Amino acid sequence: MSLEKLRSKAFYQNTIDVWIIFCEEKGWEWYDLDAYRRFISYLRSKDISLQKFPLCVKESGGLYERGRDKTKFLEELSHLSSDDTAAYTIKLTGPHLSTIRSFE
């Protein structure tokens, strides 16, 4: 799936799903807590509006396509307490997609 396909499902998405799809596009491993935290910090540094999203760990989707446990990923994030470990909603505009894809 691409970020455009994700956007076609809903214009606002949570950052966990955006992170997973972005990593798929890049061929990166998405199950990396530190990389996700850097991603959130990067989005914040680019002044992208992020609203905290109360993503329920038990209802987050369970096993993801590649067999990784999305619920476990969220649970591990929940044990860390900082703004870069939360799930947020993000509006997937064209400029935001470009900014996301510029993350290294």
LUMDREN-261812 format. One record per residue (C-alpha): z negated, y negated, x; residue in three letters; residue number from 1. Coordinates in nm, 4 decimals. Layout:
<lofis>
+----------+----------+----------+--------+-----+
|       c3 |       c2 |       c1 | residu | num |
+----------+----------+----------+--------+-----+
|        Z |        Y |        X |    ALA | NUM |
...
+----------+----------+----------+--------+-----+
</lofis>
This chain:
<lofis>
+----------+----------+----------+--------+-----+
|       c3 |       c2 |       c1 | residu | num |
+----------+----------+----------+--------+-----+
|   0.0000 |   0.0000 |   0.0000 |    MET |   1 |
|   0.0588 |  -0.3590 |   0.1125 |    SER |   2 |
|  -0.1421 |  -0.6737 |   0.0535 |    LEU |   3 |
|   0.1337 |  -0.7933 |  -0.1822 |    GLU |   4 |
|   0.0992 |  -0.4759 |  -0.3874 |    LYS |   5 |
|  -0.2783 |  -0.5261 |  -0.3986 |    LEU |   6 |
|  -0.2214 |  -0.8858 |  -0.5123 |    ARG |   7 |
|   0.0124 |  -0.7648 |  -0.7884 |    SER |   8 |
|  -0.2780 |  -0.5646 |  -0.9346 |    LYS |   9 |
|  -0.5071 |  -0.8704 |  -0.9469 |    ALA |  10 |
|  -0.4826 |  -1.2119 |  -0.7832 |    PHE |  11 |
|  -0.8510 |  -1.1999 |  -0.6868 |    TYR |  12 |
|  -0.9645 |  -0.8999 |  -0.4844 |    GLN |  13 |
|  -1.2780 |  -0.7974 |  -0.3005 |    ASN |  14 |
|  -1.2784 |  -0.8260 |   0.0768 |    THR |  15 |
|  -1.3545 |  -0.4566 |   0.1282 |    ILE |  16 |
|  -1.0274 |  -0.3521 |  -0.0389 |    ASP |  17 |
|  -0.8388 |  -0.6330 |   0.1356 |    VAL |  18 |
|  -0.9829 |  -0.5176 |   0.4684 |    TRP |  19 |
|  -0.8798 |  -0.1550 |   0.4068 |    ILE |  20 |
|  -0.5225 |  -0.2452 |   0.3056 |    ILE |  21 |
|  -0.4886 |  -0.4931 |   0.5926 |    PHE |  22 |
|  -0.6005 |  -0.2252 |   0.8391 |    CYS |  23 |
|  -0.3466 |   0.0164 |   0.6921 |    GLU |  24 |
|  -0.0722 |  -0.2416 |   0.7487 |    GLU |  25 |
|  -0.1834 |  -0.2876 |   1.1104 |    LYS |  26 |
|  -0.2417 |   0.0821 |   1.1748 |    GLY |  27 |
|  -0.6086 |   0.0145 |   1.2513 |    TRP |  28 |
|  -0.9141 |   0.2197 |   1.1672 |    GLU |  29 |
|  -1.0830 |   0.0424 |   0.8759 |    TRP |  30 |
|  -1.4148 |   0.2227 |   0.9075 |    TYR |  31 |
|  -1.5510 |  -0.0158 |   1.1714 |    ASP |  32 |
|  -1.8488 |  -0.2266 |   1.0662 |    LEU |  33 |
|  -1.8211 |  -0.4682 |   1.3575 |    ASP |  34 |
|  -1.4504 |  -0.5270 |   1.2972 |    ALA |  35 |
|  -1.5142 |  -0.5958 |   0.9273 |    TYR |  36 |
|  -1.7881 |  -0.8430 |   1.0227 |    ARG |  37 |
|  -1.5496 |  -1.0214 |   1.2622 |    ARG |  38 |
|  -1.2875 |  -1.0284 |   0.9843 |    PHE |  39 |
|  -1.5278 |  -1.1983 |   0.7421 |    ILE |  40 |
|  -1.6367 |  -1.4470 |   1.0101 |    SER |  41 |
|  -1.2706 |  -1.5184 |   1.0827 |    TYR |  42 |
|  -1.1913 |  -1.5857 |   0.7146 |    LEU |  43 |
|  -1.4909 |  -1.8181 |   0.6903 |    ARG |  44 |
|  -1.3812 |  -2.0027 |   1.0059 |    SER |  45 |
|  -1.0431 |  -2.0669 |   0.8397 |    LYS |  46 |
|  -1.2160 |  -2.2290 |   0.5395 |    ASP |  47 |
|  -1.0978 |  -1.9635 |   0.2966 |    ILE |  48 |
|  -1.3109 |  -1.9760 |  -0.0144 |    SER |  49 |
|  -1.5157 |  -1.6571 |  -0.0410 |    LEU |  50 |
|  -1.7515 |  -1.5888 |  -0.3291 |    GLN |  51 |
|  -2.0136 |  -1.3178 |  -0.2930 |    LYS |  52 |
|  -1.9131 |  -1.0173 |  -0.4968 |    PHE |  53 |
|  -2.1793 |  -0.7810 |  -0.6341 |    PRO |  54 |
|  -1.9935 |  -0.4632 |  -0.5410 |    LEU |  55 |
|  -2.1959 |  -0.1659 |  -0.6579 |    CYS |  56 |
|  -2.2069 |   0.0970 |  -0.3849 |    VAL |  57 |
|  -2.2045 |   0.3856 |  -0.6328 |    LYS |  58 |
|  -1.8971 |   0.2502 |  -0.8161 |    GLU |  59 |
|  -1.6928 |   0.1365 |  -0.5172 |    SER |  60 |
|  -1.4348 |   0.4114 |  -0.5140 |    GLY |  61 |
|  -1.5833 |   0.7008 |  -0.3218 |    GLY |  62 |
|  -1.3412 |   0.8743 |  -0.0879 |    LEU |  63 |
|  -1.0549 |   0.6564 |   0.0167 |    TYR |  64 |
|  -0.6980 |   0.7877 |   0.0638 |    GLU |  65 |
|  -0.7465 |   0.8874 |   0.4259 |    ARG |  66 |
|  -1.0633 |   1.0794 |   0.3493 |    GLY |  67 |
|  -1.3028 |   0.8125 |   0.4666 |    ARG |  68 |
|  -1.6020 |   0.7487 |   0.2504 |    ASP |  69 |
|  -1.5820 |   0.3912 |   0.1245 |    LYS |  70 |
|  -1.9237 |   0.4281 |  -0.0392 |    THR |  71 |
|  -2.0823 |   0.5208 |   0.2946 |    LYS |  72 |
|  -1.9140 |   0.2210 |   0.4584 |    PHE |  73 |
|  -2.0639 |  -0.0117 |   0.1960 |    LEU |  74 |
|  -2.4025 |   0.1542 |   0.2237 |    GLU |  75 |
|  -2.4055 |   0.1041 |   0.6005 |    GLU |  76 |
|  -2.3080 |  -0.2620 |   0.5535 |    LEU |  77 |
|  -2.5914 |  -0.3044 |   0.3038 |    SER |  78 |
|  -2.8456 |  -0.2099 |   0.5725 |    HIS |  79 |
|  -2.7411 |  -0.5159 |   0.7721 |    LEU |  80 |
|  -2.8522 |  -0.8538 |   0.6494 |    SER |  81 |
|  -2.6147 |  -1.1350 |   0.7316 |    SER |  82 |
|  -2.3409 |  -1.3227 |   0.5524 |    ASP |  83 |
|  -2.0695 |  -1.1314 |   0.7358 |    ASP |  84 |
|  -2.1818 |  -0.7959 |   0.5935 |    THR |  85 |
|  -2.1361 |  -0.8819 |   0.2260 |    ALA |  86 |
|  -1.8427 |  -0.8161 |  -0.0027 |    ALA |  87 |
|  -1.6664 |  -1.1259 |  -0.1334 |    TYR |  88 |
|  -1.3879 |  -1.2116 |  -0.3715 |    THR |  89 |
|  -1.0839 |  -1.3719 |  -0.2182 |    ILE |  90 |
|  -0.7808 |  -1.5244 |  -0.3857 |    LYS |  91 |
|  -0.4685 |  -1.3660 |  -0.2401 |    LEU |  92 |
|  -0.2401 |  -1.6681 |  -0.2174 |    THR |  93 |
|   0.0591 |  -1.6729 |   0.0156 |    GLY |  94 |
|  -0.1199 |  -1.8902 |   0.2721 |    PRO |  95 |
|  -0.4280 |  -1.6664 |   0.2546 |    HIS |  96 |
|  -0.2145 |  -1.3582 |   0.3163 |    LEU |  97 |
|  -0.0674 |  -1.5296 |   0.6238 |    SER |  98 |
|  -0.4147 |  -1.6152 |   0.7490 |    THR |  99 |
|  -0.5349 |  -1.2592 |   0.6913 |    ILE | 100 |
|  -0.2383 |  -1.1201 |   0.8810 |    ARG | 101 |
|  -0.3126 |  -1.3543 |   1.1731 |    SER | 102 |
|  -0.6466 |  -1.1844 |   1.2342 |    PHE | 103 |
|  -0.6534 |  -1.0004 |   1.5673 |    GLU | 104 |
+----------+----------+----------+--------+-----+
</lofis>
